[in-house]
């Protein structure tokens, strides 16, 4: 179904919606009416009525668990390019947020680079044959790493570079703006994955101290909701990396935990902790997942060719 099919949307209203970057029925349903009203200039009451008409068209708000399970099973999973990680995670799932948290050098950025390459692989190789948006908040994006990874997977280097759209976010306001603008570019650019590396860097530096904590968390929550809506609207994987901090809870069993508190914890469907071991070995441990056993681990290495299995699988 298209927007023009929704009862109440005429030529003028359709133009206002499209000009605001709202091009699908799903966006009309998922986005908050207040936000759509601000973007389009339409009265909020009018937007609510249009959203209700869109929901009425779908007529399937109630979905059985069996149907939902079949839908999830049929959805393509993106390979990480590492068999041990794919076995651990079942691949990167679309429609949800996956978080990679860990200390410096644990492999977060390397995995993000690799996912921006594997998303371009043919479906028979675990890819999605689509492009990537890479939001770089720390200035760590490396075209040299992308070239090496592209060669490893047998892809044309120039084509791979051309299909990764990198945005350098310079502060938290810019980061928020970039994500909101990205939503309308996803169909046009044929995007299959959205990566934010890292999520919380600017928020932590711009809102220091307990006196700024409430404001920081409120802005961060709004930002995460924007990411969640992108994942839901386009049924695509959204990835963000996160820093770690000392655990304030002595009973958590972890001396270091992902930054951002409950706001971040409640937004990511899959939370993966990355760490370093002796001999250059890295590990990925599941710390939160609706379906994986907590504490499950996989091991990998970082080489000149990218992120690889320990035993060379």
C-alpha positions as CSV (number, residue, x, y, z in Angstrom):
1,X,0.0,0.0,0.0
2,X,1.1,3.5,-0.7
3,X,0.5,6.8,1.1
4,X,-1.9,8.0,-1.6
5,X,-4.1,5.0,-0.8
6,X,-4.7,6.2,2.8
7,X,-8.1,7.8,3.3
8,X,-7.8,11.5,3.8
9,X,-4.5,12.0,2.0
10,X,-5.0,14.1,-1.1
11,X,-2.5,15.6,-3.5
12,X,-1.5,18.5,-1.2
13,X,-1.2,16.4,1.9
14,X,0.8,13.8,0.1
15,X,3.3,16.4,-1.1
16,X,3.7,17.7,2.5
17,X,4.4,14.3,3.8
18,X,6.8,13.3,1.0
19,X,8.6,16.7,1.3
20,X,9.1,15.9,5.0
21,X,10.6,12.6,4.2
22,X,7.6,10.5,5.1
23,X,7.1,8.2,2.1
24,X,5.5,5.0,3.4
25,X,2.4,3.9,5.3
26,X,4.5,2.3,7.9
27,X,6.2,5.6,8.7
28,X,2.9,7.3,9.1
29,X,1.9,4.6,11.7
30,X,5.2,4.3,13.6
31,X,6.3,8.0,13.9
32,X,4.7,10.0,16.7
33,X,1.9,12.3,15.3
34,X,3.5,15.3,17.0
35,X,6.7,14.8,15.2
36,X,4.9,14.4,11.8
37,X,2.9,17.5,12.5
38,X,6.1,19.5,13.2
39,X,7.8,18.2,10.0
40,X,4.8,18.8,7.7
41,X,3.0,21.7,9.2
42,X,-0.2,19.7,9.4
43,X,-2.4,20.0,12.5
44,X,-1.6,17.2,15.0
45,X,-5.3,16.2,15.1
46,X,-5.2,15.7,11.3
47,X,-2.1,13.6,11.5
48,X,-3.7,11.4,14.2
49,X,-6.7,10.9,12.0
50,X,-4.5,9.9,9.0
51,X,-2.5,7.5,11.2
52,X,-5.8,5.9,12.4
53,X,-6.9,5.5,8.8
54,X,-3.6,3.9,7.9
55,X,-3.9,1.4,10.8
56,X,-7.5,0.6,9.6
57,X,-6.1,-0.2,6.1
58,X,-3.7,-2.8,7.5
59,X,-6.3,-4.6,9.6
60,X,-3.7,-6.8,11.1
61,X,-2.5,-5.2,14.4
62,X,-3.2,-8.5,16.1
63,X,-0.6,-11.1,14.9
64,X,-0.4,-14.6,16.3
65,X,2.9,-15.7,17.8
66,X,3.0,-18.4,15.2
67,X,2.8,-15.9,12.4
68,X,5.4,-13.7,14.1
69,X,7.7,-16.7,14.4
70,X,7.3,-17.5,10.8
71,X,8.1,-13.9,9.8
72,X,11.2,-13.8,11.9
73,X,12.4,-17.2,10.6
74,X,12.0,-16.0,7.0
75,X,13.8,-12.7,7.6
76,X,17.4,-12.7,6.2
77,X,20.2,-12.6,8.7
78,X,23.4,-10.7,8.0
79,X,26.6,-12.5,8.4
80,X,29.4,-11.0,10.5
81,X,32.0,-12.7,8.3
82,X,33.1,-14.7,11.4
83,X,31.6,-18.2,11.7
84,X,32.0,-18.4,15.5
85,X,30.1,-15.1,15.9
86,X,27.4,-16.2,13.5
87,X,26.9,-19.4,15.5
88,X,26.7,-17.4,18.7
89,X,24.2,-14.7,17.4
90,X,22.5,-16.5,14.6
91,X,23.6,-13.7,12.3
92,X,22.7,-10.0,12.8
93,X,18.9,-9.7,13.0
94,X,16.9,-7.1,11.1
95,X,14.3,-4.9,12.7
96,X,16.1,-4.6,16.0
97,X,19.1,-2.9,17.6
98,X,22.3,-4.8,18.4
99,X,24.9,-3.2,20.7
100,X,28.6,-4.0,20.8
101,X,30.1,-2.7,24.0
102,X,33.7,-3.0,25.2
103,X,37.0,-1.4,26.1
104,X,39.4,0.3,23.6
105,X,40.8,-2.2,21.2
106,X,38.3,-5.0,21.8
107,X,37.1,-5.0,18.2
108,X,34.0,-2.8,18.2
109,X,35.0,-0.6,15.3
110,X,36.5,-3.5,13.4
111,X,33.2,-5.4,13.5
112,X,31.3,-2.3,12.4
113,X,33.7,-1.9,9.4
114,X,33.3,-5.6,8.5
115,X,29.5,-5.4,8.7
116,X,29.5,-2.4,6.3
117,X,31.3,-4.8,3.9
118,X,29.3,-8.0,4.5
119,X,26.0,-6.3,4.0
120,X,27.1,-5.9,0.3
121,X,27.7,-9.7,-0.1
122,X,25.3,-11.8,-2.2
123,X,22.5,-13.4,-0.2
124,X,24.0,-16.9,-0.8
125,X,27.1,-15.7,1.2
126,X,25.0,-14.3,4.0
127,X,24.9,-10.7,2.8
128,X,21.9,-8.5,1.9
129,X,23.3,-7.1,-1.4
130,X,22.7,-3.6,-0.1
131,X,24.5,-0.5,1.1
132,X,25.5,0.9,4.5
133,X,25.2,4.1,6.4
134,X,28.1,4.6,8.9
135,X,27.8,7.4,11.4
136,X,31.3,8.0,12.8
137,X,31.4,10.0,16.1
138,X,35.0,9.4,17.0
139,X,36.8,9.9,13.7
140,X,37.9,6.2,13.5
141,X,36.5,5.2,10.1
142,X,39.2,3.8,7.9
143,X,39.0,3.3,4.2
144,X,42.2,1.2,4.3
145,X,40.5,-1.3,6.6
146,X,37.4,-1.4,4.3
147,X,39.7,-2.1,1.3
148,X,41.5,-5.0,3.0
149,X,38.1,-6.5,4.1
150,X,36.6,-6.1,0.6
151,X,39.6,-8.0,-0.9
152,X,39.2,-10.8,1.6
153,X,35.6,-11.3,0.6
154,X,36.3,-11.1,-3.1
155,X,34.5,-7.9,-3.7
156,X,35.3,-5.0,-6.0
157,X,37.1,-2.5,-3.7
158,X,35.8,0.6,-5.5
159,X,32.2,-0.7,-5.5
160,X,32.4,-1.4,-1.8
161,X,33.7,2.0,-1.0
162,X,31.1,3.6,-3.2
163,X,28.3,1.9,-1.3
164,X,29.3,2.9,2.3
165,X,27.9,6.3,3.1
166,X,30.0,7.8,6.0
167,X,28.8,10.7,8.1
168,X,31.1,12.3,10.6
169,X,29.0,13.5,13.6
170,X,30.8,16.3,15.4
171,X,28.5,16.7,18.5
172,X,25.4,15.2,20.0
173,X,23.1,17.7,18.2
174,X,24.7,16.9,14.9
175,X,24.4,13.1,15.7
176,X,20.7,13.4,16.4
177,X,20.1,15.4,13.3
178,X,22.1,13.0,11.1
179,X,20.0,10.0,12.3
180,X,16.7,11.9,11.7
181,X,17.8,12.9,8.2
182,X,19.0,9.4,7.4
183,X,15.5,7.9,7.7
184,X,14.3,9.6,4.5
185,X,17.5,8.6,2.6
186,X,17.4,4.9,3.3
187,X,15.1,3.8,0.4
188,X,16.9,6.2,-2.0
189,X,20.4,4.9,-1.1
190,X,19.3,1.2,-0.8
191,X,20.5,1.0,2.7
192,X,20.7,-2.4,4.4
193,X,22.3,-1.5,7.7
194,X,22.8,1.6,9.9
195,X,25.8,1.8,12.1
196,X,26.6,4.3,14.8
197,X,30.2,4.2,16.1
198,X,30.0,5.1,18.9
199,X,26.6,6.0,20.4
200,X,27.4,7.7,23.6
201,X,30.8,9.5,23.0
202,X,29.4,13.0,22.5
203,X,26.7,12.7,25.1
204,X,29.2,11.8,27.8
205,X,31.6,14.6,27.0
206,X,28.9,17.3,26.6
207,X,26.8,16.4,29.7
208,X,29.3,15.7,32.4
209,X,28.4,15.4,36.1
210,X,25.3,14.3,37.9
211,X,23.7,17.7,37.6
212,X,23.5,17.1,33.8
213,X,22.5,13.4,34.0
214,X,18.8,13.8,33.6
215,X,19.1,16.0,30.5
216,X,21.6,13.7,29.0
217,X,19.5,10.6,29.5
218,X,16.4,12.3,28.1
219,X,18.2,13.3,24.9
220,X,19.8,9.9,24.6
221,X,16.5,8.2,25.0
222,X,14.9,10.3,22.3
223,X,17.9,9.5,20.0
224,X,17.6,5.8,20.7
225,X,13.9,5.9,19.9
226,X,14.8,7.4,16.5
227,X,17.2,4.5,15.9
228,X,14.5,2.0,17.0
229,X,12.0,3.5,14.6
230,X,14.4,3.1,11.7
231,X,14.9,-0.5,12.5
232,X,11.2,-1.1,12.7
233,X,10.1,0.9,9.7
234,X,12.7,-0.7,7.3
235,X,13.1,-4.1,9.1
236,X,16.8,-3.5,8.9
237,X,19.7,-4.1,11.4
238,X,20.8,-1.1,13.4
239,X,24.1,-1.4,15.2
240,X,25.7,0.9,17.7
241,X,28.9,0.6,19.7
242,X,29.2,1.6,23.3
243,X,31.9,2.5,25.8
244,X,32.2,0.8,29.2
245,X,32.3,2.2,32.7
246,X,32.9,0.8,36.2
247,X,29.9,-1.1,37.5
248,X,28.1,0.7,40.4
249,X,26.4,-2.6,41.3
250,X,28.7,-5.0,43.3
251,X,26.1,-7.8,42.7
252,X,26.1,-7.5,38.9
253,X,29.0,-9.9,38.5
254,X,30.7,-7.5,36.1
255,X,33.4,-5.0,37.1
256,X,32.8,-3.1,33.8
257,X,29.4,-2.4,32.2
258,X,28.1,-0.6,29.1
259,X,27.7,3.1,29.5
260,X,24.3,4.8,29.4
261,X,22.5,3.1,32.2
262,X,18.9,1.7,31.8
263,X,18.1,4.0,28.9
264,X,20.6,2.2,26.7
265,X,20.0,-1.2,28.3
266,X,16.3,-1.1,27.4
267,X,16.8,0.0,23.8
268,X,19.1,-2.7,22.5
269,X,17.5,-6.1,21.8
270,X,20.9,-7.8,21.7
271,X,23.8,-6.6,23.9
272,X,27.2,-8.1,23.2
273,X,30.2,-7.4,25.4
274,X,33.6,-7.6,23.6
275,X,36.8,-8.1,25.4
276,X,40.5,-9.0,25.0
277,X,42.4,-12.0,26.1
278,X,46.1,-12.9,26.0
279,X,47.8,-13.6,22.7
280,X,45.6,-11.2,20.7
281,X,42.5,-13.2,21.3
282,X,39.1,-11.4,21.5
283,X,35.8,-12.7,22.8
284,X,32.2,-11.8,22.4
285,X,29.9,-12.5,25.3
286,X,26.1,-12.1,25.3
287,X,25.0,-10.0,28.3
288,X,21.4,-9.5,27.2
289,X,19.2,-11.2,24.7
290,X,15.5,-12.4,24.5
291,X,16.6,-15.8,23.2
292,X,20.3,-16.5,23.9
293,X,21.6,-17.9,27.1
294,X,23.3,-15.1,29.1
295,X,27.1,-15.5,29.2
296,X,27.4,-17.5,25.9
297,X,30.7,-16.7,24.2
298,X,32.5,-16.8,20.9
299,X,36.2,-16.1,20.1
300,X,37.8,-14.3,17.2
301,X,40.9,-12.5,16.1
302,X,41.6,-9.2,14.4
303,X,44.1,-9.5,11.4
304,X,45.1,-7.4,8.5
305,X,42.2,-8.9,6.6
306,X,39.6,-8.0,9.2
307,X,37.8,-9.9,11.9
308,X,38.4,-13.7,11.5
309,X,37.8,-17.0,13.3
310,X,40.4,-18.2,15.8
311,X,40.9,-21.6,14.0
312,X,40.8,-20.2,10.5
313,X,37.4,-21.7,9.6
